[in-house]
Amino acid sequence: MTLYEFSQGIQNLVDQIDLPVEKKQRLYDARSITHNDLITIYRLYTSCKICNESDSTEKLSLSALLKTTKICEKPIAPKAKKSPEFLRQMERLRQRQQELEYQELVKNSTLSFSLNPGSSPSAVTKELKHQVTTIINILISVVSVGYAVWYWTGTSMNINDAYRILLCLFFSILVLIAEVVVFGGYLRKIEEARSVERKKIEVKKVIESVSFESARGQDTKLE
């Protein structure tokens, strides 16, 4: 709630209105007044018959009344001093949070460089080489089919170059789609086999057990 200083202008206004002496004295002692009380006092002032009927007294406006005062600044409460135990607890929590953030960062970095979760670096490298080799083989197949169609249409059919280009593009795209479909099916089969392998329950059996008993309590004598 907004508080205003009890200025001389507000005091003169309070003196002119019809209020009990106790309430006036309470306002004088407080040395501040709320915004709602100020509006109430001003309404009483404007409705006061003595003020309205008096020609010698100039009627005071609310804006002029506010210019005679200013807003009271609330004192800033001092911050409570933190105990050493609280500071140590905050430091432990801060270190724990930093450790969790570091572990999350390391985990995300490891996953970003791994093609399959749980794969070793050698397996990842092998799979990456296999995929690159497959892509190169697909490109070679597409280029070879395009060249073969171009050569065949030029030597056997003797058709226009525009039609030869269209035929080369058609058969090259057809081979590319077929290669991608076959490769996608191959990858899907591998992923299904891996998921089935991961779902298998590993059963461990004890083939042979050897027990070692200590020779505690036995005396060995040398003669």
N, C-alpha and C positions, 0 to 999 in steps of 0.2 A: 504494500500500500504506500502511496506517495505521501510524504510528509513535507510540510512547508514551515519555514521559520515564522514565529509569531512576531511579525514586524509591527512597527508603530501604526501603519495604516490599518492593519487587521485589528489592532487594539482599539483604535478610534471607532472602527465599525462595530466592534463588540459593545463598546460603551453606549452606542446609540440604539441598540436593539433591546427588546424586552426579554431578558433572560434572568433566571434566578441568580442571586448573588453567589451561591455555591458553585454553579456551573461556570460563571464568569471567572471566579477565583481559580477554579481548576484549570481553565484555559491559560490564565496568567502564569500559573505555576509550571505548567508543562513546557512553555516556551516553544511549542511546536503544535501544529494542527494538521489533521488529515485532510485529504482532498474532499471527502464526503462532508466532513464537518464544515469546511470552508464554503462549499456550495450551499449547505443548509443555512449558515449564518448570512450569506449574501441574499438568499431568498427571504429570510426574515427581515433583512434590512430593506429590501425593495418593497415588501408588504407592510412595512411599518407606517402607520398613519402619521406619526409625527414627522418622519423624514419626508413623506410624500407631500404633506400639507405645508411644510416649511419652504418658503420662497428664498430665504437667505442661505439655505444649505444646498449646495450643488450635489446632484445625485452622482455617486461614484459608480463607474462601470466595472464589470468583472475583470476585463483585461487590464484596466488601470490598477485594480487592486492587486492582481498577480505581479505587476511590475514592481510593487513595493516590497515583495518578498522573494525568496529563492528556495529551491529544493534543499532539504536537509540531506546531507550525505551520511549514509549509514556507516558506522565504523566497521572496518574489516576485522573480523575475528581472527586472532592469532592462531596459526596452525599448531596443532598439538605436536610435541616433540616425539619423534619416533624412538622407540626403545631399541637397545642393542639386539635383543632377541628377535624383534620384528625385522630389523635390517638383515640379520643373518638368515632368517627364513626367506626373505625376499631374494637374497643372493642365491640361495640354494634353488629356489624356484626358477630364477633367471638362468642359472647354469643348466638345469634340467630341460628347460624349454629350448635352449641353444643346442643341447645334445640331441633332442628329438628332431629339431629342424635339420641338423647335420645328417642324422641317420636317414631321414626322409629324402634329403637331397642325394645321398649316396645310393639309396635304393632306386630312385627314379633314374639316376644316371646309368646304373647297371641295367635296368630294364630297357632303356632307350638304345643301348648298344647290343642287346641280345635279341636274336630273331625268335627264339623260343625260351620261355622261362625255365630256368634250371639247366640250360645247355652249357656245356663247357666251351671255352674259347676255340678249341680245335674243331669241335662239332659245328660251331657257328661259322668258322672260316670255311669248312668243307661245304656246308650248305650254301653259303654265299657264292663260292666258286661254281657250284653246280648250277645255281640260278643264272649266273652270268654266262656260263657256257651254253645253257639252254636258250637264252635270248639271242646269243650270237648265231646259234644253229638255226633259229627261226628266221633271222634276217638273211642268212645265206640261202635258206630254202626259198624265201620270197623273191630274192634277187635272181636266183637260178631259174625259177619258173618264169619270171618276167622276161629274162633274156631268151629262154627257150621258145616262148611264144613269139617274141619279136623275130627271132631267127626263122622259125617255121613259117610264119605269115609272110616273111619277105622272100623266102626261097621257093615255097610251094604254092602259095595262094596268089601272090603278086597283087595285093590289094592296096588301097590308099593308106598313107602313113597315119592319118588321123584314126582310121579304124584299127590299125595295128596298135596304136597307143592305147585305145580304149580296151582292146582285147588283153593287152599286157596288164593294164590296171585291174581289169576284172579278175583275171586268173590269179594275179598276185594277191589281191585282197581276199579272194576265196581261200587261197592257201594260208594266208595269215590268220583268217578266222578259224580255219581247221586246226592250225597249230596251237592257237591260244586256247581253244576248247579242249584239245587233248592235254595240254600242259596244265590247264585249270583242273581237269579231272584227276590228273596225276597228283597234284598238290592236295586236292581234297581227299584222295585215298590215303595219302601219307598222314594227313592230319587225323583222319578217322582211326587209322592204325595206332597212332600215338595216343589218342584219347582212350582207346580200348586197352592199350598197354598200361597206361597210368591207372586205370580203374582196377586192374588185376591186383588181387591181394597177395602179398608176398608171404609165403609160408616157409618158415625156418624149422629145420629138423636137426636134432642132435644125433650125430652119427656115432660118436664115441666120446666118452667123458673120462677124464683122468683126475683122480683126487690125490692131493699131497697132504700127508699127515706128518706133523712135526714130531721129532723124537724127544720131546720135552719130558723130563723126569728120568731119562735113561742116563746112567753114569758110565763113562768110558774110562777105563784104566789102562795105563801103559806100564808094562812090566819089562 
